[in-house]
Amino acid sequence: MPYRDRPSPKTNFLLRSITEACFGRWQAKLRWIDFRAGSMFYAQGDPISHALFPVRGVFSMVMTLKDGETVETATVGHEGFVGFPLALGATHSINAAIAKVTGGGYTLDAASMRDELLRFDLHHQQLFWRYTQAILSQASRMTGCAHHHQLEQRLCRWLLQILDRVDQPVLQLTHQVMAERLSVRREAVSTIAAALQEEGLIRYSRGRLEIRDRKGLEERSCECYRGVVNDYRRLLDPGLFKSAKP
């Protein structure tokens, strides 16, 4: 992306929330990267060499089991950063970070981030701890969601979580990707998506999914969606995800 077209780093909530002195030290070290849906920022178990602060696009945190099945544990967009174990002093990933919506963001090398976290005053250290708590809360809710809620509810919740992190209601998503992230068969997602389209909530064609009725999706979603939104608002900022109902 040409430099003049790149969004400001402060489009990212966390980069916007740090002190000006810290941002000044980080700014020269921030490096823009583009990423495409399906690209992997790091694999499960890899050393985390960089943090990534998305300003466009969305990442999935994905756990791969021994039998090859994958489970999505969290979603990250412009409200946070990829590589959250760094905030806890860890050096290796506990899951893979895979882009599910094409976009871009700013990377910062792990050493610089660790050094700055140690220099932070208590208020700003707590900001990153609270973000980590929000991620862990999201992972806990999504685990419960996978075991106790119907697929239609889960799909609506998943779409809303993406919609909160992008600026337009049109998403480039295939049924296969949705099925993989929800750990179900593609045919099951296709059946639910067809029903949602028939009722006017979405429109889907050749990998292009348009949200037509956000309110309807919220009504069909399970309690986990609203729980995640409320956790992020309580822990980080009441203004996050403004389009979601309280």
N, C-alpha and C positions, 0 to 999 in steps of 0.2 A: 504494500500500500504506500503511495507517495507520502512523504513526510507531512505535507500540508493537509492531507486528508485524515491523518490519524487523530483520534479523539484525545483529549487531555488525559494524562494519568489520573487526574482527580475525578474523572468519570467513575472510577472505582471507589466505592464507599470507604474502604479502609485507607487507601492512599489520600483520600480527601479528609480523613479524620485524624491523621497523625499531625504532630507539630510542624510548623513551618521550618524550624531548624532541621528536623529530621528529614522532611521532604527535600529540603535543599541539599542535604548530604546524599540522599538516595537518587535524586533526579539525574545526576550525571552517570549513575550506574544502571539506570533502568534501560532495558533494551526491548524494542518492539518486536513481537513475533506475530505472524498470521498463523492460524490453525484451521484445518478443515475437519468437518464431521468425520469421525472415525479415527482421527490421528491420536496417537498416544504421547502424552507429555512425559510420563514415566511409567514403568511397569511395576507390578506388585513385587515388593521386596528390594527394589532398586535403591541405591543411595539417592537422596534428594539433593541435587546439585544447585537447583534454583527454585525459587518461589515464582509463581505466575499469578499476576493480578489481572483477571480478564476485564475488559471494558466493553467488549461485544462477544456474543457467543456464550455457550454453556458447556460445562464439563460434567461428566459422571465420575464418581468414585466407584470403582468396580472391584469386587472380590471374586477371584476365580477359585473354585473348589477342586479337589483332587480328581473328580470325575469329569472335569472340564466345564461344568456348568458355571455360569456367571451370575452374580447378584449385585445389583446397584445399591449402594449404601448411602449415597448423598449426592446432591446436586450443587454445583458452584457456578456463580455468574459474577456480575459486576458488584455484588454485595460483599465479596470475600476474596479468598486466594486459594490457589491450588498448592498443596504442600503444607497443610496445616500442622503436621507433626513437628515442623520446625519451631512452632510457637511453644512446644513443650520440651524443647531441647533434644528431640529425636533426630536421627540422621538418615533413617531408611523409611521407605514407604510401607504402609500396611495394606495398600490396595493399589490398583492401577488408576491412572487419571486419563480418561478418554473423552475427547471432544464429542458432544452429541449435537451441537449446533455450531456451524462455521462462524468464526469470528477472529478476534485478535486481542492482544493484551501486552502487558509489560512484565518482563522477567527481572528478577534481582537475584544475584548469586547468594547462596545460602550463608556463606561466611559473613557477608555484609549485613544480612538480615539478623543473624544471631548476635553480631556485635551491637547492632542498634537496639535490639530487644533488651540487652543488658544495660544500655544507656538510658532507656526510657524511664520516665518517672512512673510511679505506681499507677496513676490514672491510665496511661497509655499501655502499660503492660497488661492491665486488666482488660483493656479493649480487645487485645488479641486473645487473652484467655477466654473472654466472653464469646468471641467468635468461635473459638474451638469448642466451647460448651454448646453453642448453637449447632455446629456440625454434628457433634456427638448426639445431641437431642434428636436431630433429624434422622440420624442413622437408627436410633432406637425406635422412633415412630415408624420408620419404613420397614423395620424388621417385624414389628407387630402387625403392620398393614398387610404384609405379604402372607401372614398366617391366618388372619381373621376377617379380611374384607374381600368382597366380591371383585371380580376382575373389572367390571364396569367402573366401580368406585375407584379402583386403583389406577386405571387408565385416565380417568378424569383428573385425579390428583396429580398424576405424572405430567399431563399436558399443562395444567395450571402452574406447576412449579417451573416449567420452561417458560411459559408466557410471562411470568413475573420477572424473568431475567432477560427478556428481549424487548425490542421497541416496536415490534409489529406483530399482527395476529396471524401472519403467514409463516409456516415453518416447513423446512425441507426435512421430512421424516418418512421413512418407509415402515411398512407394517413389520418387516423383519427386525429393524432396529428397536421398535417399540416392544416387540415380543422378547428380544434378548434382554432388554433392560428390566422388563417385568418378570423375566424367568418363566415364560409360558410359551405355548406353541403359537406360531404365526397365524394359523387358522383361527385360533381363539380370538386374537386381536382383530383380525379381519371381520369376524362376525360382530364383535362389539362396535367396531368403527362404523360398519355399515348401518347398524341400528342408530348410532348417534347422528350419522349423516341423514338418515331418513327423517329423524325428528328435528333436523335443522340446527343442531348444535355445532357441527363441523361440516366442512366440505373437503373431500379428499380425492386427488387425482394424480396418478403417476408420481408419487413421492412428494406431492405438494399438499400440505394440510393447512387449511384455513379455519381459524376459530371464528364461528359465526355468532355464538351465544355464550359469552363467558358466564353470565349469571346462571344459565342452565347447567353448565359444567360444574359450577360451584355447588349447585343443589344436588347434583348426582354424585359428587365426590364424597369420600368418607371424612370422618372427623380429623384424620391425620393431616390433611392439607391445611385446615384452619389452625390446627395445633402447631405445625411447623411455622406458619406465618406469625402467629402470636409469640412463639418462642423468639424468633428473630427480632421482632419489634420490641419485646421486653428486654432482651439482652443487649441489643445494639442501637436501635433507633426506631421510635414510633412511626416514622415516615417511610420505612421500608415497605416495598410492595404495596404502593398506595391503591392500586386498583382492586385489591382483595378486600372483601367485606370483613368487618371486625369479628 
